[in-house]
Amino acid sequence: MILLKEVRLAGKSTDVLVGGGKILAIGSYAVDDRLITQTIDGAGKQLVPGLVDGHVHPIGGGGEGGFSTRTAPLLATDFLTGGVTTVVGLLGTDGWTRTGIDLLAHLRGYTSSGIQSFLLSGSYAVPPVSITDSIARDILLINEVIGIGEIAINDHRSTQPTVQELARLASEARMAGLLKGVTGTMNVHIGDGKQALRLLEEVVETTDIPITQFLPTHINRSERIFEAGLKWAKQGGRIDFTTCTTDAFIEEGEVPAGLALKRALEAGIPLEQITMSSDAGASLPAFDDAGKLLRLETGRPESMLEAVRDAVQYGVSFEQAMQTVTCNVADAYGFSAGRILLGERADLLLIDDALQIDTILANGRAIMIQKKWLSPE
C-alpha cells in the first residue's frame, strides 16, 4: 500500500491510502501501518486525478505529404511525462495503411505501464474501416472500443459524408453503446472548410439523435470555427479544444486552448460541456488555398497540462481547467476516470505551486516521486 501524506484535496489537507490499484481511503483509515510499503510526503502539493486525453494517435498519424511525413508511434512514457494516465486512441487521416488492429495492440501495450486505454473505431473516412465487420460489433465485442472516430467533416481531407451517412453511423454507434453500457460517442474532426458544424447541426435537426452523441474537436482551430462551436454548445452540445498549437498556427488565427476555455466560459458555456485534448501523435499540417501541404509538425501529450497552466494565466481557476482534461472527458465517452473517489482507479498526480508535476501514480503504482522517475518493477 502507498500512503500519500498531507496532500491538498478540495482545499483541505488530508491523507490518501492507495492499494490494489484503487483509492482505499481518504482521510482517516484503519490499516496496520506495517502494510504500508511506501509513504509519499505531499505537504504543500495539490492532489488531482491523472489527466484523461480523449484524442490521441498512439501509432502516429499524418502522411498528408507522402509516406515520409508519417509521424512516429508514441511510447507510454510520452503520456506519463505529461501526467496522462488515461488515453482514447484513434486513427486519423490514414485508415488504410494504419489499422485498427495495430492501434489496439499498441494500446494494450500501454497497460503494463499503468495507462488505462480506450479506442475509437474508424478514421477520417466514411464508410469507416472497422476491426470486425462493423463499427457496432467493434464496440460490442472489443473491450477497449467505446465509440467511433475521428470522422472528418468540413475538410478537404474528408470523404465528404452526407447528413444521412453521419446519422446512420452515429445511430449504429449509439445503439451498440447502449447495449455495452458506454455512450458510443462519435468524435468528429472539424476542419476549416465552408460549412463549419452545419452538417452535424442538420443531423441533430432532422433526426432523434441527441446532440451529446457527438464530440466535435479542433473547435479552436480558427475564430470562425470557434464561434460556430459556441453556437453548438449553447444548443447543449459538447466541444473539444485541441491543446497542441504553434506560434505559426496562432498567427494564422488559431485560438490557444487555454484562451478558448476562458472565452467559452465567459460566453456562458457550462463547464461540463467543454473538454480539451492533445491530438498527440498527429501531424499538425498547414495547407495553402489549393490544398498543398506547406509544413508539418507533431502533437505532444504534455500540451494538455501546458494548456491548463495557460488557462490559469488567463484567469480560469485551476480546478475548472483540470475538469476539462479529467472527468469531463470521461463523462463524454461514458467511462470511469478523472475523479478522486473511494474505490476508483488510483491515477493520481501531485502538483506543486508552479503547476508542475511532482508525483505520478498510475493504476496505483508510483511512476514518479518528487520529480524523480522510478525504475520499472
Helices and strands as residue ranges (DSSP letters): E 2-9, E 12-19, E 22-26, G 33-35, E 38-41, E 46-49, E 51-56, G 67-69, H 76-81, E 84-89, H 100-110, G 111-113, E 116-121, H 135-141, E 145-153, H 163-180, E 185-190, H 198-206, G 211-213, E 214-217, H 223-234, E 239-242, H 247-251, H 257-266, G 271-273, E 274-277, E 283-287, E 293-298, H 303-313, H 318-323, H 327-333, E 348-351, E 357-362, E 365-369, E 372-373
